[in-house]
Amino acid sequence: MDFIDKSQPESAFAQQLKSAIYTADQVLKRYDKKSPNLITIRNGAHLVQFDLNHLSYVSSNKGTHYINVFTKNGVSKIRNTIKTIASSHENFIQIHASFCINRDFIKQYLKSEKIIELTDGTLLPVTRKFQHHLIQFKTPTIHT
């Protein structure tokens, strides 16, 4: 984006700050207008489409045969398995028996705490069994 020198005169600082905010806003607007990257997922006997640009993660719905698909627009409950979702697209990484994430939504991996933080602030556990998946996919910003 831009570097802002805090030691400059206040008027110049304010102008540079406004410029940086405007640039950030433009980048965000472009991100939101990405062309859809649709993925088709089986929902029992039916097929459902989700936009990968908005699908952040999937969790199991304990005690049922359903999973929860978390997107920018909310949560959808579908009949499928975490294992099937994890193998359905290269962007998906299974991090736990109950969680599969879209790698485009990873903010950071706190290795010592075995927690992954998504761009929306969601914190999810990572089990030792699936930890190697994060390294295999060259997950960004891995912290120890």
Buried (B, 14 or more C-beta within 10 A) or exposed (E): EEEEEEEEEEEEBEEBEEEBEEEEEEEEEEEEEEEEBEBEBBBEEEEBEBBBBBBBBBBBEEEEEBBBBBBEEEEBEBBBBBEEBBEBBEBBBBBBEBBBBBBBBBBBBBBEEBBBBBEEEBEBBBEEEBBEBBEEBEBEEBEE
